[in-house]
């Protein structure tokens, strides 16, 4: 077996037909040791196949290869087949995320039959170039290949200080990063395409804020500011071009800062002399300076590699010794623990034979003949004492001599064995109170550990952590054992800093002593440009969501804040929402300042209308506090009259969405008069609605049973707005059921109810079964034959493995193209547990599905989320039908610019007027959804 590149199958000129095919097949790989995983076929012919497996399975697959495994079974399934087909083969080539497998001789005919049944059989007799070898190698040749590959795979990859620059995925529309930054900075649709010179200080400051930088690096970056300004003025793409001297120099500064973090010294004199060149020779000077830093970094990296090899070699040796001792102790406990044993035999084992067994396991392995012979000698010695007449001492001594003849240096073992054989008649029996094996320090049933185990076990080598202890350098994961139960972290110089078990590492991460750093693997320029894009996006969104007069958030932003409050915890009667209304005589800015002072720091307040503001407060002493506040507001107007009134909606579990809570308070404010003393009105949930919600919550929680016909499935159409989109028309499947008036309750109310009152599992199971039923047959109510399906994912489901198992079930049972499925996750769930959400997204995308992030267009942190989560689409939801309000289009333009630059398409939901569609197309939006597109369809399943 050899290492190579994914999808490369060797050339052969002898085979009659070895055409290479590229098609999506559902494949499950199974090893004799019980390891299995789903994967995708990238290339195959009639003799070999190249498969790509999920990155989350990399540690398990690599451990299997390192242990000498090469025999594998591939279970194929295609839409034209009625069952899974199994083919046996051997791994002959491996690499990051892929395997190349040769089929055994007796499996060739079976695979050719599979191709014929699938409609993929070769039809042309001529030879296609660049495919697989002509005939399967012999057993001896295959064994030599496997042995060489296992030896190579047994040496784990050593993290390097010189990271290859992993360029980001291509942005949509061909917009470069500097062009996107210029558009966001200038707030224009086209932008000049030139990196704004005013942003160079911000870019340098962003680089200096990187956790890898020290004071030495920040000083050098400040000194380079004029050089960066001149080069960007001449070539706006200087930071986007991978080989440009300016980009190389800045990245090398970041790399060298990481390498010298523990003991930063002065910069080389040659570097400073080179950078003092005349202005006209900037590019040559930058190239020379980058070469100087590259040479310095190469020296640091060589020392780092030497230290790292020394550390990993010592740790791997101790791990092998630990495994040998564990295997030996387990074998001894199986023979000695429980029953009475002679004291002489116990002394023989403790003083000599246990150490010899450990050495045999280290040198020969658990499956070796000597190891089995050594255990067989112990069995014979125990049988000699228990049944003296059935086993002779000469046989036991002969077994020892057979082992000693190979090992040598067995004088102490002979002496102790002879003592055991002499004391066979008169012996003292003992019973072990505890075994040789030590108990594990972690519990597999520990609920707390289950939260951290998936992320830590799937963490790749080279992952960076910021050390929370004062003055400590960042550390990097350099080594882990095959079972992912021991982790060794080193400093940038290669010095071992931590040697932790899984439980210890989980505790360190949970307590903030070790903080995973995702951006440390990016280049300094890439990290700084991304963070600058986030900051400009946040600044642009805030400009169009804050009222310039009062500084308060607009209605949609305020409702977004309320929605997050409701998502975090259900409403109770200790919370209240107040809508304050005023007439033309009052000063809005003065009123806003008064309300802010009363609410204190962190108060939630927004301007929700022309002369209205809303704020959230506590229910306790609300009446007296609100009267005093309104009196202070009246005092701001000199005529001494009454100019304010208010409406109050007290929190209630029956209030599900933020918009419903706000509308209650707004209706109460409309009925409140402008009179003295200041008046306010209360609003409450209707009794009929409250009773209905209580009964529904009871059934969702499992105390009652939902009627089979009560839950229904709705399909909402999503259409592309231009011809360059990745997908055709799609449908989002939503749950619904009749409310207290017989109208259909929307999913945005049903899903939060289920999540808050422990009914999400019931709805999740129902939705998954309904989607499976719809995918198993054509949906007659939809105009398209095989449309794409969007499934909203409940927040509860993201922490359970049930959804990924469901996708696997679709692979196994239904002949459904997996690319038809895409899953929608809300930004609130993504913010609540970003690591779990990112893990789920990666697993789903590796299977071929797409991921959509459902976000609020007023969320200033949207670019931050999209840069860290592997999303394919962003769906922007509108909270009101006022689609021509001031600021909406600039916000959408900012969303489209940032999303396309980060490689994601944009869907706008809630489009209620057909005139809006053309304007969305002009703004660059990719898809539209809403009542103007099509009304929701009920699916009968």
N, C-alpha and C positions, 0 to 999 in steps of 0.2 A: 504494500500500500504506500502511496505517496501523497504529498501535500500539493495542492495546486489551486486553480481558479475554478469558480463555480461554473457549471454548464459546459466545460471543455471535455469532450470525449475524443479519444485518440483515433487517428486515421488508420484505415486498413484497406488494402487493395485485393484481398483474397476472397472475401465474403461476396456472395452473389448479389445481395441487396442489403445495404446497411444505411438506408436513408434515416436521417435524423428528423424527429418530429417535435413540434412544440405545441402542446395543447394542455388545457387544464384538466387534470385527472385528480380525483380524490384518492389519496394514498395514505395508508397507515403503515408505519414501520414497526416491527416487533422483533425483539431480540430473544434468544433462549433464556436470558436472565430475567425476563419479565418486563423489561423497559419497552415502552411504546410511546409513539407520538404521531400526530398528524403532520403531513408535509405536502409540498407541491412538487410536481414533476416539472423540471425546466427543459431537459432534453432526454430523448431515449431512442434506441434502435432495437433491433431484434436480439441484441446481445447484452446491452448494458443500459443503465438508466442513471441520470443525474437528478438528485432530489435536493430541495432546499427545505430546511426545517426551521421552526420558530427560534428566535434568539433566546427565549426563556428556557429552551431545552439544551442550550449549548453546554452548561456545566455537566449535565447528566450524560450527554452523548460523548463529551470529551473524556469523562471518567471511564465510560465503558470502553472507549478506544484505548485508553491508557492501561486498562486492565487486561488487554490482549484480545478483546472481542472483535470479531470480523464477520461472523456468520449472522445473517439477518434475513427476515421474511418480510416481503412487501405485499400488502393487501390492497389490491386495486379495485376501484369502482368507477364506472362510467354510466352516463345517463341511459345508454342502450342496454346495459347489463341488468339482470334481475338480482344478482347477488355479488358479494365480494369474491375476488379471485386472488389466490395466494401464490406467490412465486418466491422460491428460495434463491439466495445469492450471497456474495461475499463483497465486503467493502475493499476497494482497491485504491481509492483516492479520497482524501478528505481535506477540508478547509473550513474557514469560518462560516458556519451556517449551511454547509452543503456536504453531500456525500456522493461519490460515484460508485455504483454497485454493478459488478459482473454477475451474470446469472450462472448457476450451476448447469452442467451439460444437460442433465435430465429435465431442466426447467425451460430450456429454449423453446421446445415445441409448445409447451403450455402458454408461454408468453406470446408466441406467434398466433396461437388460437385466440388469445385475448384481444390482440390487435385486430384480427379479422372480425370478431364479434362486435368490437367497438366501431367498426367502420374505418379503422386507421391502418389497415394492413398495407404493407408496401405493394405497389402495383407495377412499378417500373423495374426492369431487370438490370439497369445500368448502375454503375457505382457512383454514389454521391461522396464528395470529398469531405474530409474533416470530421469523420464520425468515429465509430468504435473499432476496437481490434477485431480481426477476422475470426478468431476462435478463442474460446475461453482458455485461460492458462491452465497448465496442469496443476495437480494438487500440490506438488513440491514447489513449483514456481509461485503459486498463489500463497503458499506458506511463507516463502522467503519475502515476498512483497509485504505481507501482513506483519512479519517480524520486524522488517526495516521501518515500516510506518509506525508501529507501536513504539519502537525505540525513539523515533523522532517525536512522536506525540507525548512520550513520557517526560520530555523536557518542556516544562510549561513556558509560555511566552513571558519574557522579562519586560516589564514596563520600561519605557525609555523616556528620557527627558525631552528628546526631540520628537514632538508629536507630528505625524503627517497632518497637513491641513485638510480636514474634512469639509469641503465646500458644501454650503447649504443646497437644498433642492432648488431646482430652477424656479424663479418667480413666474407667475402668470402674466401674460401680456408683454414679456420681455423688458419689464421695468427693473433697472438696476437699483441697488440699495441707495446710492447717492441721489438718484432721481426721485425715489420714494421719499427720502428725507427732505429734498428740496420742495416737493409737492406739499408735504405736511407743514413745512416751515412757512411756505408762501400761501397756503390755503387756496391753491388754484388747481384747476382740473389738469392742466398740461404741465406747468412748472417749467423753469428754464433749463433743467437738466444739469445745472452747474451746482456743485456742492457749495452752499452758502458760506462765504468767508466769516460771517458773524458767528457761525457755529463751531469754528475751529477751537476756540477756547473751551467750549462745552465738550467737544470731543476729547481734548486733552484731559480735561477734568474727569470725564467718564473713564478714560484709561487709568488715570491715577487712583480712582476709587476701586479698581479691581483688587480682590483680596490677595492676589499674588504679588502686588507691588509693595515696595518699601520706600522709605524716604529718598534713598539714592536714585531709584527709578523715577519717582515723581519730579525730582530736581532736573534730571536729564530731559524728561518730556517737556517740562516748562521751557527749558532752554531751546528745544527743537520746535517750539510753536511757530516762529517766523518761517522756518524751513518748510513745515507742513503747509502753511498758508500759501507760500510761493508755489509749491508743487501742485497743490489742488487748484490754484488759479490757472496754471498752465494745462493740467490734465485732470479734469474732474473725476476720471475713472481710476486714478492712481491707487486708491485704497481697495477698489474692486478687482483689480488685476492681480492674479496670484503671484506673478513673477516681477511685479514692479518693485524697484529698489526701496521706495518709501514703505510699502507694506512689509517687505521682508525685514527692514531695519526695525520697525516698530514691533513686529512679532518676535524678533530675536531679543529685543530688550525685555519683553515679557517672559520669554523662555529663560533668559539668564537670571532674571529676578527670581524665578521659581527655583532655579538651581542653586543660587547663592543666598537663599532666604535665611539660612541658619547663621551664616557668617559673611555678610555683604562687605566686599572690599571696594576700593576705588575703581573707577572705570579705567580701562587701559589708556595710556597716554596717546597711543597711535590712533585710537578712536576719536579723541578730542581734537587732535591735530587735523585729522581728516575732515571733521565736521566744520572746521573753521575755514573752509575753502571759499573762494569768491562766489557770489550769488549765481553767476552764469554757469558754474560747474556743479550745480546741486545734484543732478542725477548721478554723475560719476562718483561724487563724494559719498552719496548714499549707498551706492553699490559697494564701494570699497569698505565703508563702515559696516555694512551688513556682513561682508566677508570676514572682517576682524571679529565681530561678535559670534559668527558661526564657528570660527576656529576656537574661540574661547569656550563656546558651548560644547563643542566636540570633546574637549579635554574634560569638562565637567561630566559629560555623559559617560566617558570611558571609566572614570573613577566611580561614578554611580553604578554602572553595570558590574564592576568588580565587587563593590560592597554588596550589591544586591545578590549576586551569585553566591557569595559567601554566606549571606543570611539565609537564602532559600535552601542552599545545600544543607546547612546545619538544621534548619527547621524540618526539611523533608526527612533527614535521617532520624531526628527525634520522633517524627510522626510514624515512620516505619517501625521504630522500636516500640512505640506505644501500641501500634496495631498488632505487632507480634506478641507483645505481652498480653493484650486483650484476648487474642485467639488462644494463646497457651492457657491462660487462666480459665477461659470458658471450657476448654477441653478437660482441664484438671478438675473443675467443679463437677462436670458431668460424671466423673469417675469416683471422686472422693467425698463429695458433699452429700450428707444425708445419713449414710450408714456408718457403723463402726469400722475403723481401719487400724491395722497394726501401727504402733508408734514408730517402729523402725522404718516402715515404708514412708510414713509422713516425713521423717528426717531425711530419708533418701531423696524425696521429691523437693523438699525445701532447700536443702544444702547443695544439691547438684543437678538433679534431673530437670527441674523447672528452667534453670538457666540454659541448660543444653537444648531444651525444646525451643526456647526463645531464639537462640542462635541458629538452630536449624530452620526455624520459620523465616528468619532474616535472610539466610543464605540460599535456602532451597525453595521456600514457599510452602503454603499450606497443602498443596496438592502433590508435593514431592514424595518419593518412596521413602526416604530417610525419616521424614516427619511421621509418616504412618507407621514405620517400623519402631520409632521411639515410643509412640503411644501404645503400640502393640506389646512392647516389652513391659510397660507399666500394667497393662491388662493381664499379662501372664504372671507378673509378680503378685498382683492381688489374687488371682486365681490360685496361685501356689499356696498362699496363706489360708485361703478359704477352703480349698479342697486339696490338701496335701497329697492325696493318693492319685489324683488325676493329672497332675503336672509335676514334672521332675525339675530339680534345681539345675541339672545340666542343660536342659532346654532353655531355661532362662538365661544362663550364662552364655550359651551359644548365641542367643539373640543379641546380647550385649557385645560379644566379640564381632558379630557381623556389622554392628554399627561402628564400633571402635576401629575396625579395620579401615573404614573409610575416613573417619574423623581423626583418629589418633588422640594422644593426651587424655586418656581415660583412666589413669591410675586411681584417682579418687573415686570415680564411679565404680570401678571393680571392687575397691575396698568396702565401700558402703553397701554394694549389692551382696557381697559375700556375708557381711554382717546380717543383712536381712534374711539371707537363706539359712544361716546358722541358727537364728532365733525363731525358726518356724514352729518348733514345738512349744516353747514357753514364750508367749508374747503378751504385750500390754496393749489393749485396745483403747482407742480414743475416738471421740466424735467431734468433728469440726463445728464450731459455733457460727462461723461465717466463711464464705468462700474466698477464693483467691481473687476473683473478679471484683473490681470496684464499681459501685453504683454510679450511674451517670448523674451529672449535676443538673440535668435539665429534664423537665417533664413534657412529654409529647402532648399531654392533655391540658397544658397551661394555656388558658384562653388568652392571656396577655401576650404570650409568645407567638400565638397564631397570627396576631395582627402584624408582627414584624417579620416573621419567617419568610413569606414569599419574596418580599423586597430584598432582604439580606442574602437569601440563598441565590437569587438571580443576579446579584451584583457582579459585574465583570471585573476581571483583573485590571488594575490601573485606575480604579475609581478613587477620586480625591475626597478628603474630609478636611474641614477646618477644625483645628484643635481648640476647644473652648477654654482650655486652661491658659492662664495669662502667660504671654511670652513664648508660647510653643509654636513651632512651624507647622504648616499643613502636612498631612500625612496621606499616604497612598496605599491602597490594597495591593500587596506584592505577591501574596501566596495564600492559598486556601487548600484544604484537603479535599479528597474526592467526595466526601459526604457533606461538604459545606458546613462543618461543625467547628472549624478552627480557622481563624483569620489572623494574618500577620500584616501589620501596617508599618511602613517605613517612612522616614523623612526624605526630603529631596536629595540629600547626600547619600541615601541608601542605608542609613543606620536604622536598625530595628527599634521601633518606638513602642509598639503594642503587640502582644501575642494574646488574643482573646478567643474565648469560646463564643458560640452563637448567642447564648444567654447574656454573656458579659457585653458583647457588642451591641445587642439590642438595648440593654440598660444604658449604655453610653450614648447611643443615638437618641433614646427616649428622653434622657435627662439633659440633652443639649451639650454634653461634653464632646461629642463628635458630630459634626454637622456635614452631611453630604453636600458636595459642591458640584453642580452639573456643569457650570461654565468653565471650570478649570481645564476641561478637555478641549475647549475652543481656543482658537488663536486670540491674541490680545485685540487685534483690529476687529475681528468678527464679533467678539464679545462687546466691544465698545460701540460699534455701529448698531448692533441690535438693541443695546440699552438706550442709545440716543434715539432710535426709532420709537421705542416705548415711551420715552419722556416727551417727545414731540407729539405723539398720538394722545397721550394723557393731557398735555397742555391744550391741544386743539379741541378735544372733547369738552374740557372744562370751560373753555372760552364760549362754547355754544350751549352749555347747560346751566350756566350761572347768570342770573339777572345782573346787568351792569349797574343798575341803580341801587339795588338792595344787597347784592352779593349772595342771594339765596339761590338754591338749586331750583330748577324748573319742576313742573309737575311730574314728568316721566321719571326724572332722576329720583325725586322724592318717593314715588311709588316703587321704584326699584329698591330703595333702602327699606321700605316697609316690607316688601316681598322677602327680603333676606331675613328680617326679623321674624316673620312668620315661618320661614323655612327652618330657622334655628330652634324655635320652640312654639307650641300652640298658644293661642291667645287665652288669657284669663281675665278675670274682672278687676285685676290690679292695674291694668293698662287702659289708657284712653287716648283717643285721637281727637284733636280740636281743630276746627276750621274757623279762623278769625277773619271776619269781613269788615271793611271800612268804607266810608263814603269819600267823595271827592275832596273834602276839606283836609283829610289827614295826609301826613307825609309818610310815604311807604318806607323810605330809608330809616326814618326815626322810629317807626313802629317795629321794623325788623331788628334794630339795635336794642330796643327795649325787651322784645321777646327773647333775644339771644342772652341778654344779661340775666333774665329770669330763669331760663333753662340751664344756664351754666355751660361750662366747656363740654363738648361732646353731645350737646342737644341736637335732636333731629328736627329740623325745620326747613320748609321749602315754600316757594311762592307758586301756588297752584292755579292762579287766575289773575285777571287784571287788577282786582282789588281784594285778593284773598291770599292768605297764607295758612299753612297747616303745620302742626307740630304734634309730636307724641310726648305724653307726660304720664305721671303716675295718678292712679285713681284716688289715692288717699288725700283727703282734705281738698278735693278738686274744686268744689263750689266756691269756698272762701278764697282760695288762691286765684281762681280765674276772675272773680269779681275785682280783687285788688289789681290784677294785671290790666284789666280793661279800664279801670279808673286811672291808672298811670298812663295808659295809651290816650285816654281822653284829655289828660292834662297836657299832652304835647301840642294840643290845638288851643289857641289863645281865647276863643270865644266862650269856652266853658261849657259847651254843649256835649251831647253824646254822639259820637261818631263811629263807634265800633259795636259789633254784636258777634255772637259765636254759636257754633253748633258742635255738640259733643257726641261721640260714639264710643261707649264703653266696650272694652274687649269682651268677646264672647267666643267660645269654641265653635259656634255655628258660623262664624265669619271665617271663610276659607281663604279668600284672596285679598290682596291689598286694595285692589280697585273696589271691591264690595265694601270694605271697611271705610274707604274714603267717601264713597257715594252716600253711605249712611250719614256721616258727619256733614257732608255738603248739603244734603236735603234738610238736615236740622238747621244749618246756618241760613238757608233760604227762608225758613219760617220764623227766624228770630228777628224782632223789630229793633230799629234804632230808637231807643227810649232811655229815660233815666229813671231809676238806676240801670246800669248796663245789663242787658238781657242776654241770656243764652238758652238754647233748647237742647234737650237730650233726644237721641234716636236709638232705637233698639231693634234687634232682629225680630221679625214677625214670629208669633208663637207657632204658626203652622210650619214655617221654615225650621225653627229650632227643634220641633218634635221630629220632623223628617230627618234632619241631620243626626239627631241622637239615635234614631232607629237604624239609619244607614251605618253609622260608626259601629254600632253593636254588631251588625251583620259582617262588616268588614273585618272586625277583630276576631271573628270566628265563633262568637256566642250565638249567632243566628246564621241561617244558611241563605245565601243569595240564590234567588230563583234562576233557573237555567235560562229563561227568556228575558231576565231583567238586564243583564249585561249585553251590550251590542258593540259591534265593531264598525267604525267609521273610516272612510278613506278620503283624505284631503289631497287634491291634485297639486303638483308642483311642476311648473313648466320652465324650460330654458328660455332665456331672453335673447340669445344670439347663437350663431352656429358653431362657436369654438368651445362650447362647454364639454365637460367630460362625460355627462350623462344626458340621456333623453328625458322624456316626461317621467316623473316619479310619483309615488303615492305614499303619504304618511298614514299609518294605521293607528287609530286612536280608540280608546275605550270610551263608552258613553252609557248612560242609563237614564230613565225618566226621573225628573225631579218631582217636587210636591205638586206642581201644576200640570204635570204630564209633558212638559217640555224636556228636551234632551239636555242633560248636564254635561258640560264640556269637560275634557280630560284635565284642563288646568285647575279644575276644582276637585275632581275625583281623585287624582293622584296625590295631591297634598293631604287630603283626608286620610287616604290609606297609609301614607308614610308616617303621619303623626300618631295614628292610633293603631299601629301594629297590624295593619291589614295589607301591607304591600306584598307579602308573600302570596296571599290568595289571588290578588289581582295579577301579579307577575305570572303565576302558573296559568291563569286563565288566558292572559294575553299571548303567552308563548304557544299554548295549545291552539289558540285561534289562528295565529300566524302560520303555524305548521299546517293546519287544515287548509288555509288559503293557498299556501305554496304547493300543496300536493295536487291541486287541480286548477284548471283555468278559472279565473274570476269573471263570471259572465257580466257583472255589472260595470266592469271597467272597459273602456274602448281599446286599450292596448292589450296585446296577447300576453306578453311576459314583461310587465312593468317592473321597475325597481321598487323596492319596499323599504320605507323608513320606519324603524321601530323605536319609539321613545323608551329609554332605559330608566327605570326607577332608581332613585338613589340607594335604596335598600339592596337592590340587585348587584350594585357595583362591588359590594363587600362580600358577595357570595360567589362561589364558582358555578352556580346554576346556569347562568347565561352562556358562558363559554361551553359548558356541557351541552346545552341546547343546540348550539351551532355545530358541535361535533355530531349530535344526533341527526341534524339535517344532512350532514355529510353521509352518515351511515345508512339512514333509512330512505330519505327522499332524494331522487335524482334532480336536485335543485342547484342551479349555478349559484355559487356563493357570492359572486359579484353583484347579484341582484339585491343583496341585503346591505343596508347601512343603518347605523345606530346613532341616535340623537341623545346627547348628554347635556344637562343644564349646567350653566356656569356656576350656579350655587353648589351643586354636587362636586364640581371640579375644584372649587375653592376649598370645600370642606375637607377633602382628602385627595390632594393632587397626586400623591405617589400611587395610591391604589387605582385611581382613574387612569393614570398614565400606563400602568401595567396592563389594565384591561384593554386600553386602546391599542397597545402594541400587539397583544395576543390576537385581537380581532383583525387588525390590519394585516398581520402575517398570514392569516387564513384567507385573505382576499377581500374582506369586507371594507366598507368605508366608515368613517367616523365624522359626525357632525356635532359641533358645539353650539348649543342653543344659548344665545347671549342677548343682553339688553344693549341697544345701540348707545345708551347713555353711560355704559360702564367704561370708566376711564382705564381700567386695568385689563381690557380685552386683549390688547397686543401682548401684554405680559403673559397671559394664559396661552395664547396661540403659539408664542415662541417656545413654550415649554411642553406643550402637549402635541402629540402627532395627529393633528386633525386634517381632514380633507375639505370640509365645508364649515362655514360659519353661518348660522341662521340668526338674523337680526329680527327680534320681535318688537312690535310697536304696542304700547299700552293704551293708545287712544286712536280714534279715527280721524283726528285732526291732522291730516297728512300734509297740509300746506303751512304748518306753523313755522315761525321763524327759527332757523337753526337746524331744522331737520336735514336739509340737503347737505350743508357742510359736514354734519356728523356722518351721514352716509358716505360722503366722498372720502372722509378720513378712514372709515371702516374699510371701504373698498381698496384704498391705497395700501393700508397696512396688511390687509388679508392677502391681496394678490402678491405683494412683496414676499410674504411668508409662505406662499404656495398654496393658499386655500381659496376656494370659491365662496361666493357670498349668495345667500338666499335671504330674501326679504319676505316676511310673513305679514299677514293682516292687511293685504292690499284689497281695499274695498271699492275702488273706483277704477274703471278701465282707462281713464285718462292718465292715471299714474304710471301705467306700465311703460309707456314710451319714455317718460322722464327717468324711470329707473334704468332703462336700457342706456340712455345717454350718460348716466352717472357711472356706468360700468358694472352694474349688478348683474349677476349671472343667472339667477332663478327668481321666480316670484310665486307666492302662495297666498291665497285669500279668497274671499267671496267673489271678487272681480274675475278670478281665474275660473273657478268652478265651485259650486256648492258641495259640501261634504256628502258622500254617498254612503248609505248603509249597506254593509256586506252581510249576506245571509250565509252562514257557514254551518 
